[in-house]
Amino acid sequence: MTPPTSEPTRSAPVHAPSQHFPVTPGGDLLVGGIPLTRLAERVGSTPFYAYSRELLRQRVTELRAALPAAVELHYAMKANPMPAVVGFMAGLVNGIDVASAGELKVALDAGADPKDISFAGPGKRDAELRQALAAGVLVNVESLRELRVLAELQQALGLSARVALRVNPDFELKGSGMKMGGGPKQFGIDVDQVGAAMDLVRAGGLGFEGFHLFAGSQNLRAESICEAQRKSYELALRLAEGAPTPVKFLNLGGGFGIPYFPGEQRLDLAPIGANLDDICARAKTQLPLAAIVIELGRYFVGEAGLYVTRIVDRKVSCGQVFLVCDGGLNHHLSASGNFGQVIRKNYPATLVTRSGSSAEGGAREVASVVGPLCTPLDLLADRMNLPVAEVGDLAVIFQSGAYGASASPQAFLGHPVVTEVLV
Ligand SMILES: *Cc1c(COP(=O)(O)O)cnc(C)c1O
């Protein structure tokens, strides 16, 4: 079993993803205590994703220790919707955030309590709102239209809707990989339209629960996250004055990032914990009924997963070594650099070889790891220093637990779909 991840501090290792997956003296990796080569035999075919229960649990434990006990943790399942992962996470966190009726089904099947499921996402179809209403989940409303439709559906189904207003914040999350608030956005309701939304909530007799603010994703700067949380709280406090009923639910978003590239530091949770302590203390008197919620996807699952693909050809072209694998961007678009990266950088990667070159002190060379697709975009590792590998050896991409299989164009070029295992 791996030792618990060390406390995240400013002096934490800059970039050591293999600390999550210990290396055996023979150069194999341990996933949940199982050597990867043996796990590959167990899975029966490559490529596959492997996610570690132990690492998922560690993340949740670490967050609970760093954040105030009153803060509720929600898992945004779009980061990894594998049903077994969602089921496992549902048992560890306080709620599941879904972004489609398809995800809603997975969350309900996984045993998540409908009272703890929230449903965000722009462009919810009438049929999806109807399903959400019937399921009894909280709808994070993204537009005035959704409020009108929910009011009609309440009448038609004789059920009462639970709604929170997703507000497009009037500020940005600084230093975020993907901004999802501030300025013109397809997400949420603009601050100056919240009054009209409240009118629709009242007129429609909808069950108002609170607010949802989400400013962005993949942020490694604690100060930026703290600032966004403070501003979100202030905004919610201001908007609560116009609410029909007291705020019971206040989702301050998430955006906690994980380090992918050399030089990136782990997010420091200590200041975020202190900031939330402060917010929770204020909320106790200012919004006494409100549950303070943080919603995270990538941070829970990203580091707990590996993508494993087998080398099917070894070529040298113009002096450069290419290791051609049985999977690539068709399964792992984000590692290929084509899912939101501006400048392509290598995800941390290694090779597990039978020759022993992956053991400490083994022979290394510069090689590129590519997939089988007929496009130069199908690149998993560009000229990395790696153990010397042969056909049949395994290529491993770390930090692959989030935005992997479900965020990749698996039908592209007609190769087999990827297997996923929770270990
Ligand atoms: C995508 C998304 C998340 C999850 O983002 P991560 O960066 O994976 O933590 C959370 N909330 C909303 C509303 C989202 O759209």
PDBQT file of the ligand as one rigid body, heavy atoms in Angstrom, charges set to zero:
ROOT
HETATM    1  C1  LIG A 501     -16.675  21.486 -15.390  1.00  0.00    +0.000 C 
HETATM    2  C2  LIG A 501     -17.339  21.973 -14.191  1.00  0.00    +0.000 A 
HETATM    3  C3  LIG A 501     -16.869  21.605 -12.927  1.00  0.00    +0.000 A 
HETATM    4  C4  LIG A 501     -15.651  20.757 -12.729  1.00  0.00    +0.000 C 
HETATM    5  O1  LIG A 501     -14.494  21.434 -13.052  1.00  0.00    +0.000 OA
HETATM    6  P1  LIG A 501     -13.086  20.836 -12.614  1.00  0.00    +0.000 P 
HETATM    7  O2  LIG A 501     -12.098  21.765 -13.179  1.00  0.00    +0.000 OA
HETATM    8  O3  LIG A 501     -12.995  19.463 -13.183  1.00  0.00    +0.000 OA
HETATM    9  O4  LIG A 501     -13.055  20.800 -11.124  1.00  0.00    +0.000 OA
HETATM   10  C5  LIG A 501     -17.542  22.060 -11.834  1.00  0.00    +0.000 A 
HETATM   11  N1  LIG A 501     -18.646  22.825 -11.961  1.00  0.00    +0.000 NA
HETATM   12  C6  LIG A 501     -19.126  23.199 -13.154  1.00  0.00    +0.000 A 
HETATM   13  C7  LIG A 501     -20.334  24.033 -13.220  1.00  0.00    +0.000 C 
HETATM   14  C8  LIG A 501     -18.493  22.787 -14.305  1.00  0.00    +0.000 A 
HETATM   15  O5  LIG A 501     -18.970  23.172 -15.494  1.00  0.00    +0.000 OA
ENDROOT
TORSDOF 0
